[in-house]
Amino acid sequence: MTRLNELSDNPGANKIRMRVGRGIGSGKGKTGGRGGKGQTARSGVAINGFEGGQMPLHMRMPKRGFNKPNPKHYNAVRLDRIQLYIDSGKLDHKGVIDAAALVAAGVIRRVKDGVRLIAGGEFTSKKVTFKVGYASAGAIAAIEAGGGKVDMPEAKPAASE
């Protein structure tokens, strides 16, 4: 049994701070580990990426691609995870499974911009109807193999040529 006067931290739990500028014998005296004079010896220096006036590397590299200013963020859900919730009785497979049903069952935490179904693991449920933003080809094949269907109202129809 431990006594209150014998309590202590685990070894190495608290690292002792190096006290700089406390004399030459401390090993961190005089300049305090900052080298010689100049800009970096002073406080308030922020020169990350500065190369002494030479064009910095991140500016010399070519820029590629494009980042959308407002991309959509989906919840990616694997089919085996949905099967687990159906088997445990938390998710009703007879009704339409949409984002609201997945939140109510605890599969996802919040709706975000929709749900992406991803194939993975075993999916054995029969005649399950999904209403999601996106589904991978493997996920659609696995659902339709059991007699179910996937409704993607947000997905754009394929352009006919």
Backbone as a chain_set.jsonl record, in Angstrom:
{"seq": "MTRLNELSDNPGANKIRMRVGRGIGSGKGKTGGRGGKGQTARSGVAINGFEGGQMPLHMRMPKRGFNKPNPKHYNAVRLDRIQLYIDSGKLDHKGVIDAAALVAAGVIRRVKDGVRLIAGGEFTSKKVTFKVGYASAGAIAAIEAGGGKVDMPEAKPAASE", "coords": {"N": [[0.838, -1.184, 0.0], [0.528, 2.205, -0.867], [1.86, 5.129, 0.584], [0.924, 8.51, 1.297], [3.096, 10.215, 1.61], [4.989, 8.954, 0.135], [4.484, 9.141, -2.521], [5.357, 9.573, -5.934], [6.401, 10.731, -9.179], [6.587, 8.714, -12.196], [9.781, 7.436, -13.268], [11.445, 9.679, -15.388], [9.165, 11.014, -16.152], [8.868, 13.762, -15.733], [10.751, 16.098, -17.304], [13.638, 17.94, -16.607], [13.961, 21.362, -17.115], [16.35, 22.92, -19.233], [18.433, 25.335, -17.993], [19.489, 28.19, -19.346], [22.277, 30.444, -19.898], [23.578, 30.662, -17.383], [26.201, 30.893, -16.492], [29.596, 29.879, -17.309], [30.313, 27.334, -16.5], [28.06, 25.77, -16.631], [27.687, 24.774, -19.116], [25.879, 25.808, -20.827], [26.318, 28.527, -20.948], [27.143, 32.029, -21.375], [26.494, 32.572, -24.541], [24.216, 31.062, -24.482], [23.499, 28.816, -26.032], [22.812, 29.836, -28.481], [24.664, 30.36, -30.435], [26.762, 32.656, -32.243], [26.793, 36.212, -32.832], [24.218, 38.29, -34.326], [21.145, 37.962, -36.317], [19.754, 35.582, -35.559], [20.558, 35.245, -32.971], [19.04, 36.905, -31.523], [15.841, 37.568, -29.937], [12.526, 36.679, -31.138], [12.761, 35.813, -33.817], [11.896, 34.765, -37.021], [12.615, 32.971, -39.487], [12.105, 30.78, -41.086], [12.591, 28.856, -43.928], [13.8, 30.933, -45.224], [16.44, 31.825, -47.349], [18.699, 33.477, -47.289], [18.294, 35.516, -49.179], [18.524, 34.275, -51.62], [16.377, 32.678, -54.002], [13.867, 30.937, -52.393], [13.517, 27.37, -51.855], [10.876, 26.346, -51.845], [9.628, 28.191, -53.42], [10.917, 27.931, -55.799], [10.137, 25.487, -56.801], [7.932, 23.887, -59.163], [4.454, 24.695, -59.438], [1.672, 22.597, -59.106], [-1.499, 21.195, -60.023], [-4.721, 21.718, -58.421], [-6.543, 23.154, -55.822], [-9.679, 22.825, -54.51], [-11.736, 25.528, -53.447], [-13.855, 25.095, -51.703], [-14.224, 22.182, -50.845], [-16.118, 19.084, -50.798], [-16.814, 17.17, -47.896], [-16.958, 13.888, -47.093], [-18.39, 11.168, -45.202], [-16.718, 8.235, -45.0], [-17.768, 4.969, -45.236], [-17.421, 1.578, -44.599], [-18.777, -1.437, -46.017], [-18.778, -3.784, -44.445], [-18.818, -2.777, -41.884], [-21.349, -1.614, -41.743], [-22.82, -3.951, -42.013], [-22.21, -5.163, -39.589], [-23.568, -3.51, -37.761], [-26.177, -3.934, -38.615], [-26.472, -6.659, -38.03], [-26.263, -6.562, -35.249], [-28.599, -5.34, -34.601], [-28.869, -2.626, -34.354], [-29.24, -1.138, -36.583], [-31.769, -0.755, -38.927], [-32.504, -2.837, -41.527], [-34.642, -3.037, -43.203], [-35.863, -0.619, -43.838], [-35.031, 2.497, -45.551], [-31.63, 3.106, -45.732], [-29.952, 5.84, -44.829], [-27.975, 8.862, -44.383], [-28.944, 10.022, -42.004], [-30.046, 7.796, -40.686], [-27.746, 6.313, -40.246], [-26.376, 7.956, -38.47], [-28.153, 7.918, -36.3], [-27.946, 5.242, -35.577], [-25.354, 5.153, -34.746], [-23.224, 4.632, -36.379], [-21.863, 6.586, -37.828], [-20.624, 9.797, -36.733], [-21.447, 12.444, -37.353], [-23.267, 14.108, -40.01], [-21.887, 15.569, -42.041], [-21.051, 16.277, -45.412], [-22.367, 14.216, -46.585], [-22.529, 10.645, -47.302], [-20.141, 8.16, -48.146], [-20.14, 5.049, -49.574], [-18.108, 2.235, -49.22], [-16.657, -0.628, -50.592], [-15.827, -3.55, -48.766], [-14.829, -6.254, -46.812], [-17.297, -8.655, -45.616], [-20.598, -8.564, -46.882], [-23.711, -9.46, -46.28], [-26.402, -8.944, -46.136], [-29.796, -8.953, -47.277], [-31.736, -7.345, -49.804], [-31.368, -4.487, -49.2], [-31.834, -1.03, -49.072], [-30.072, 1.777, -49.996], [-29.506, 5.255, -49.536], [-27.372, 7.406, -50.511], [-24.574, 9.723, -50.871], [-22.468, 8.927, -52.48], [-21.091, 5.944, -53.906], [-18.788, 3.29, -54.141], [-17.806, 1.29, -57.015], [-17.44, -1.4, -56.384], [-18.858, -1.55, -53.985], [-21.484, -1.051, -54.824], [-21.868, -3.263, -56.469], [-21.719, -5.348, -54.57], [-23.947, -4.816, -52.968], [-26.076, -4.944, -54.794], [-25.842, -7.585, -55.52], [-26.984, -8.944, -53.44], [-29.594, -8.328, -53.831], [-30.3, -5.781, -53.173], [-30.457, -2.127, -53.476], [-28.887, 0.914, -54.62], [-29.288, 4.304, -54.158], [-28.309, 7.269, -55.471], [-28.75, 10.406, -55.167], [-27.238, 12.759, -55.366], [-25.18, 12.238, -57.106], [-23.812, 12.907, -60.296], [-25.38, 12.356, -63.434], [-24.075, 10.119, -65.945], [-22.404, 11.48, -68.74], [-23.844, 11.317, -71.852], [-22.594, 10.345, -74.962]], "CA": [[0.0, 0.0, 0.0], [1.34, 3.415, -0.977], [1.554, 6.202, 1.523], [0.902, 9.816, 0.64], [4.421, 10.826, 1.613], [5.878, 8.187, -0.742], [4.053, 9.313, -3.91], [6.295, 10.252, -6.825], [6.177, 10.476, -10.603], [7.377, 7.661, -12.808], [11.077, 7.962, -13.715], [11.426, 10.265, -16.73], [7.88, 11.656, -16.449], [9.103, 15.201, -15.777], [12.103, 16.429, -17.723], [14.052, 19.212, -16.013], [14.245, 22.356, -18.142], [17.726, 23.41, -19.281], [18.513, 26.757, -17.658], [20.583, 28.738, -20.149], [22.824, 31.729, -19.462], [23.86, 30.627, -15.95], [27.632, 30.762, -16.255], [30.351, 29.043, -18.24], [30.401, 25.962, -16.003], [26.821, 25.018, -16.86], [27.685, 24.227, -20.468], [24.971, 26.625, -21.642], [26.509, 29.903, -20.499], [27.487, 33.069, -22.337], [25.511, 32.805, -25.605], [22.993, 30.308, -24.176], [23.135, 27.863, -27.08], [22.327, 30.528, -29.683], [25.75, 30.639, -31.357], [27.391, 33.975, -32.149], [25.905, 37.381, -32.881], [23.376, 38.318, -35.513], [19.684, 37.933, -36.215], [19.232, 34.418, -34.85], [20.904, 35.333, -31.555], [18.048, 37.767, -30.894], [14.515, 36.95, -29.78], [11.527, 37.078, -32.133], [13.256, 35.545, -35.165], [11.105, 33.778, -37.763], [13.174, 32.958, -40.839], [11.997, 29.439, -41.657], [12.455, 28.883, -45.376], [14.573, 32.031, -45.795], [17.727, 31.314, -47.79], [19.684, 34.548, -47.439], [18.045, 36.313, -50.37], [18.343, 33.354, -52.754], [14.977, 32.267, -54.149], [13.688, 29.747, -51.554], [13.198, 26.123, -52.549], [9.43, 26.187, -52.035], [9.193, 29.09, -54.485], [11.529, 27.468, -57.049], [9.453, 24.282, -57.277], [6.743, 24.196, -59.97], [3.163, 24.488, -58.788], [0.848, 21.684, -59.894], [-2.802, 20.831, -59.485], [-5.688, 22.739, -58.039], [-7.273, 22.846, -54.599], [-10.999, 23.443, -54.493], [-11.885, 26.421, -52.289], [-14.854, 24.555, -50.763], [-14.461, 20.785, -51.2], [-17.088, 18.347, -49.991], [-16.233, 16.202, -46.969], [-17.883, 12.777, -46.921], [-18.091, 10.102, -44.25], [-16.469, 6.977, -45.695], [-18.254, 3.86, -44.418], [-17.259, 0.28, -45.249], [-19.981, -2.272, -45.966], [-18.731, -4.74, -43.335], [-19.204, -2.031, -40.671], [-22.808, -1.518, -41.781], [-23.318, -5.31, -41.744], [-22.048, -5.375, -38.147], [-24.65, -2.792, -37.084], [-27.431, -4.608, -38.972], [-26.498, -7.907, -37.264], [-26.47, -6.278, -33.821], [-29.946, -4.815, -34.437], [-28.851, -1.173, -34.179], [-29.59, -0.539, -37.868], [-32.889, -1.478, -39.536], [-32.205, -3.038, -42.944], [-35.872, -3.056, -43.999], [-36.112, 0.736, -44.322], [-33.97, 3.112, -46.344], [-30.469, 3.483, -44.918], [-29.355, 7.091, -45.29], [-27.038, 9.459, -43.422], [-29.631, 10.215, -40.722], [-30.175, 6.486, -40.053], [-26.413, 5.912, -39.795], [-26.078, 8.756, -37.27], [-29.01, 7.411, -35.221], [-27.44, 3.933, -35.164], [-24.025, 5.324, -34.18], [-22.191, 4.222, -37.341], [-21.077, 7.807, -38.03], [-20.883, 10.766, -35.67], [-22.238, 13.544, -37.894], [-23.58, 13.89, -41.421], [-20.964, 16.278, -42.939], [-21.687, 16.556, -46.708], [-22.972, 12.993, -47.102], [-21.902, 9.367, -46.978], [-19.555, 7.374, -49.232], [-20.081, 3.614, -49.289], [-16.897, 1.633, -49.753], [-16.673, -2.086, -50.485], [-14.809, -4.076, -47.868], [-15.346, -7.283, -45.917], [-18.497, -9.398, -46.008], [-21.902, -7.916, -46.796], [-24.612, -10.576, -46.557], [-27.809, -8.551, -45.99], [-30.605, -9.032, -48.49], [-32.683, -6.283, -50.136], [-31.133, -3.266, -48.436], [-31.867, 0.158, -49.92], [-29.218, 2.847, -49.497], [-29.625, 6.574, -50.155], [-26.097, 8.006, -50.117], [-24.011, 10.672, -51.824], [-21.519, 8.283, -53.382], [-20.775, 4.551, -53.588], [-17.797, 2.733, -55.061], [-18.347, 0.27, -57.912], [-17.458, -2.659, -55.643], [-19.94, -1.49, -52.993], [-22.749, -1.192, -55.558], [-21.951, -4.655, -56.911], [-21.988, -6.194, -53.401], [-25.325, -4.557, -52.514], [-27.005, -5.457, -55.8], [-25.734, -9.046, -55.529], [-27.924, -9.412, -52.425], [-30.944, -7.903, -54.181], [-30.542, -4.415, -52.715], [-30.194, -1.094, -54.478], [-28.22, 2.127, -54.137], [-29.821, 5.523, -54.746], [-27.368, 8.375, -55.277], [-29.367, 11.589, -55.76], [-26.272, 13.827, -55.605], [-24.247, 11.862, -58.155], [-24.182, 13.445, -61.607], [-25.551, 11.283, -64.422], [-22.988, 10.002, -66.914], [-22.659, 12.236, -69.96], [-23.991, 10.433, -73.02], [-21.93, 10.922, -76.153]], "C": [[0.884, 1.249, 0.0], [0.889, 4.458, 0.04], [1.647, 7.532, 0.792], [2.279, 10.452, 0.587], [5.42, 10.073, 0.733], [5.495, 8.309, -2.215], [5.12, 10.035, -4.717], [5.938, 9.897, -8.268], [6.987, 9.276, -11.059], [8.717, 8.238, -13.255], [10.984, 8.458, -15.156], [10.129, 10.955, -17.075], [8.028, 13.162, -16.564], [10.558, 15.466, -16.123], [12.454, 17.8, -17.163], [14.486, 20.145, -17.13], [15.698, 22.793, -18.069], [17.717, 24.909, -19.025], [19.734, 27.335, -18.365], [21.04, 30.072, -19.563], [23.12, 31.779, -17.978], [25.345, 30.327, -15.689], [28.286, 29.716, -17.131], [30.392, 27.582, -17.804], [29.16, 25.129, -16.28], [26.797, 24.345, -18.218], [26.739, 24.969, -21.394], [25.068, 28.084, -21.176], [26.799, 30.815, -21.661], [26.404, 33.256, -23.402], [24.246, 31.975, -25.412], [22.544, 29.393, -25.291], [22.667, 28.501, -28.363], [23.449, 30.834, -30.684], [26.319, 32.027, -31.147], [26.375, 35.098, -32.169], [24.931, 37.242, -34.058], [21.909, 38.098, -35.222], [19.189, 36.772, -35.372], [19.624, 34.385, -33.388], [19.87, 36.159, -30.798], [16.731, 37.006, -30.718], [13.597, 37.439, -30.887], [11.962, 36.856, -33.56], [12.375, 34.489, -35.82], [11.593, 33.772, -39.2], [13.144, 31.554, -41.417], [11.779, 29.545, -43.159], [13.216, 30.014, -46.02], [15.974, 31.543, -46.113], [18.7, 32.436, -48.11], [19.503, 35.377, -48.687], [17.952, 35.478, -51.629], [16.882, 32.942, -52.808], [14.762, 30.96, -53.387], [13.195, 28.543, -52.362], [11.703, 25.998, -52.819], [8.879, 27.132, -53.088], [9.792, 28.697, -55.835], [10.801, 26.28, -57.644], [8.219, 24.661, -58.105], [5.458, 23.892, -59.202], [2.3, 23.611, -59.691], [-0.495, 21.503, -59.216], [-3.639, 22.027, -59.096], [-6.384, 22.279, -56.772], [-8.602, 23.576, -54.623], [-11.113, 24.361, -53.287], [-12.894, 25.896, -51.271], [-15.171, 23.102, -51.127], [-15.501, 20.134, -50.293], [-16.36, 17.318, -49.133], [-17.27, 15.126, -46.681], [-17.435, 11.881, -45.778], [-17.898, 8.822, -45.047], [-16.854, 5.826, -44.773], [-18.091, 2.567, -45.212], [-18.513, -0.564, -45.05], [-19.959, -3.26, -44.806], [-19.092, -4.07, -42.007], [-20.722, -1.881, -40.606], [-23.423, -2.88, -41.477], [-23.261, -5.619, -40.252], [-23.196, -4.718, -37.372], [-26.016, -3.391, -37.408], [-27.567, -5.889, -38.153], [-26.777, -7.674, -35.782], [-27.849, -5.677, -33.55], [-30.003, -3.308, -34.242], [-29.303, -0.445, -35.441], [-30.664, -1.394, -38.522], [-32.636, -1.599, -41.034], [-33.46, -3.041, -43.819], [-36.199, -1.681, -44.567], [-34.968, 1.217, -45.196], [-32.837, 3.523, -45.399], [-29.846, 4.721, -45.545], [-28.464, 7.645, -44.187], [-27.682, 9.616, -42.05], [-29.767, 8.894, -39.968], [-28.824, 6.013, -39.513], [-25.987, 6.686, -38.547], [-26.873, 8.225, -36.082], [-28.498, 6.066, -34.688], [-26.057, 4.023, -34.524], [-22.91, 4.875, -35.109], [-21.264, 5.399, -37.633], [-21.482, 8.818, -36.969], [-21.756, 11.916, -36.158], [-22.337, 13.395, -39.402], [-22.52, 14.448, -42.363], [-21.69, 16.583, -44.253], [-22.322, 15.313, -47.314], [-22.151, 11.775, -46.727], [-21.349, 8.732, -48.246], [-19.528, 5.925, -48.791], [-18.866, 3.027, -49.978], [-16.991, 0.124, -49.552], [-15.562, -2.524, -49.555], [-15.435, -5.087, -46.932], [-16.591, -7.945, -46.48], [-19.74, -8.536, -45.862], [-22.939, -8.933, -47.237], [-26.083, -10.202, -46.466], [-28.525, -8.579, -47.336], [-31.51, -7.805, -48.596], [-32.565, -5.063, -49.22], [-31.106, -2.1, -49.409], [-31.041, 1.254, -49.26], [-29.522, 4.134, -50.246], [-28.422, 7.371, -49.673], [-25.612, 8.967, -51.198], [-23.144, 10.002, -52.866], [-21.324, 6.839, -52.942], [-19.776, 4.044, -54.607], [-18.44, 1.628, -55.888], [-18.443, -1.079, -57.201], [-18.58, -2.71, -54.622], [-21.288, -1.685, -53.675], [-22.94, -2.641, -55.989], [-22.31, -5.576, -55.748], [-23.429, -6.03, -52.919], [-26.32, -5.154, -53.498], [-26.939, -6.983, -55.915], [-26.694, -9.658, -54.514], [-29.353, -8.984, -52.706], [-31.281, -6.498, -53.714], [-30.315, -3.411, -53.821], [-29.589, 0.127, -53.815], [-28.787, 3.312, -54.892], [-28.856, 6.652, -54.423], [-27.939, 9.642, -55.912], [-28.374, 12.69, -56.102], [-25.364, 13.528, -56.78], [-24.748, 12.38, -59.508], [-24.373, 12.281, -62.574], [-24.411, 11.289, -65.434], [-23.353, 10.725, -68.199], [-22.728, 11.278, -71.137], [-23.405, 11.101, -74.244], [-22.444, 10.278, -77.393]], "O": [[1.852, 1.345, 0.755], [-0.301, 4.631, 0.307], [2.358, 7.661, -0.204], [2.603, 11.152, -0.372], [6.567, 10.498, 0.596], [6.102, 7.661, -3.067], [5.72, 10.998, -4.24], [5.266, 8.9, -8.535], [7.946, 8.869, -10.402], [8.786, 9.42, -13.591], [10.502, 7.745, -16.036], [9.985, 11.446, -18.195], [7.38, 13.782, -17.407], [11.471, 15.123, -15.372], [11.646, 18.726, -17.241], [15.282, 19.769, -17.99], [16.229, 23.014, -16.981], [17.072, 25.666, -19.75], [20.872, 27.01, -18.026], [20.302, 30.737, -18.836], [22.938, 32.826, -17.355], [25.683, 29.589, -14.763], [27.637, 28.797, -17.629], [30.493, 26.687, -18.644], [29.204, 23.904, -16.174], [25.987, 23.448, -18.456], [26.785, 24.784, -22.61], [24.061, 28.777, -21.029], [26.706, 30.402, -22.817], [25.474, 34.032, -23.184], [23.276, 32.185, -26.141], [21.344, 29.203, -25.491], [22.174, 27.808, -29.253], [23.203, 31.506, -31.686], [26.361, 32.526, -30.022], [25.275, 34.989, -31.627], [24.851, 36.19, -34.693], [21.476, 38.052, -34.071], [18.292, 36.951, -34.548], [19.084, 33.581, -32.628], [19.825, 36.121, -29.569], [16.543, 35.931, -31.287], [13.847, 38.476, -31.502], [11.579, 37.624, -34.442], [12.135, 33.433, -35.236], [11.051, 34.486, -40.044], [14.049, 31.169, -42.157], [10.875, 30.25, -43.608], [13.287, 30.076, -47.248], [16.63, 30.925, -45.273], [19.443, 32.359, -49.089], [20.484, 35.9, -49.214], [17.361, 35.918, -52.615], [16.219, 32.865, -51.774], [15.412, 29.962, -53.7], [12.549, 28.685, -53.4], [11.304, 25.588, -53.91], [7.783, 26.911, -53.603], [9.266, 29.065, -56.886], [10.835, 26.076, -58.857], [7.537, 25.637, -57.791], [5.397, 22.945, -58.418], [2.207, 23.852, -60.895], [-0.619, 21.639, -57.999], [-3.315, 23.176, -59.396], [-6.776, 21.117, -56.671], [-8.646, 24.801, -54.741], [-10.635, 24.015, -52.207], [-12.794, 26.221, -50.088], [-16.246, 22.813, -51.652], [-15.731, 20.578, -49.168], [-15.411, 16.676, -49.584], [-18.322, 15.399, -46.103], [-16.255, 11.839, -45.43], [-18.831, 8.366, -45.708], [-16.336, 5.715, -43.662], [-18.555, 2.462, -46.347], [-19.219, -0.427, -44.051], [-21.008, -3.553, -44.232], [-19.613, -4.726, -41.104], [-21.315, -2.008, -39.535], [-24.427, -2.965, -40.769], [-24.162, -6.263, -39.714], [-23.731, -5.309, -36.434], [-26.917, -3.362, -36.57], [-28.645, -6.183, -37.637], [-27.444, -8.481, -35.135], [-28.232, -5.519, -32.391], [-31.077, -2.761, -33.991], [-29.7, 0.719, -35.385], [-30.503, -2.607, -38.66], [-32.561, -0.591, -41.736], [-33.355, -3.048, -45.046], [-36.755, -1.582, -45.661], [-34.06, 0.459, -45.538], [-33.064, 4.2, -44.396], [-29.287, 4.667, -46.641], [-28.225, 6.98, -43.179], [-27.033, 9.367, -41.034], [-29.62, 8.864, -38.746], [-28.759, 5.39, -38.454], [-25.318, 6.139, -37.671], [-26.335, 8.095, -34.982], [-28.605, 5.785, -33.495], [-25.625, 3.094, -33.841], [-21.764, 4.748, -34.678], [-20.044, 5.244, -37.681], [-22.556, 8.71, -36.377], [-22.693, 12.324, -35.471], [-21.576, 12.64, -40.005], [-22.27, 13.845, -43.407], [-22.813, 17.088, -44.233], [-22.773, 15.356, -48.458], [-21.206, 11.857, -45.942], [-21.996, 8.755, -49.293], [-18.956, 5.602, -47.75], [-18.617, 3.279, -51.157], [-17.357, -0.345, -48.474], [-14.479, -1.939, -49.552], [-16.466, -4.81, -46.319], [-16.901, -7.814, -47.664], [-19.921, -7.859, -44.85], [-23.044, -9.242, -48.424], [-26.941, -11.054, -46.696], [-27.948, -8.274, -48.38], [-31.989, -7.293, -47.584], [-33.524, -4.663, -48.56], [-30.444, -2.161, -50.444], [-31.28, 1.616, -48.108], [-29.768, 4.111, -51.452], [-28.433, 7.938, -48.58], [-26.166, 9.018, -52.297], [-23.086, 10.451, -54.011], [-21.383, 6.536, -51.75], [-19.895, 4.331, -55.798], [-19.484, 1.091, -55.518], [-19.41, -1.816, -57.391], [-19.187, -3.759, -54.405], [-22.144, -2.405, -53.161], [-24.04, -3.185, -55.889], [-23.119, -6.489, -55.913], [-24.06, -7.004, -52.508], [-27.291, -5.794, -53.094], [-27.901, -7.603, -56.369], [-27.169, -10.776, -54.711], [-30.242, -9.251, -51.897], [-32.426, -6.063, -53.841], [-30.019, -3.777, -54.959], [-29.751, 0.35, -52.615], [-28.774, 3.334, -56.123], [-28.61, 6.959, -53.257], [-27.649, 9.93, -57.073], [-28.616, 13.476, -57.018], [-24.826, 14.449, -57.395], [-25.936, 12.303, -59.821], [-23.607, 11.319, -62.537], [-23.85, 12.341, -65.742], [-24.474, 10.601, -68.691], [-21.791, 10.521, -71.391], [-23.68, 12.267, -74.529], [-22.012, 10.624, -78.493]]}, "num_chains": 1, "name": "protein.A"}
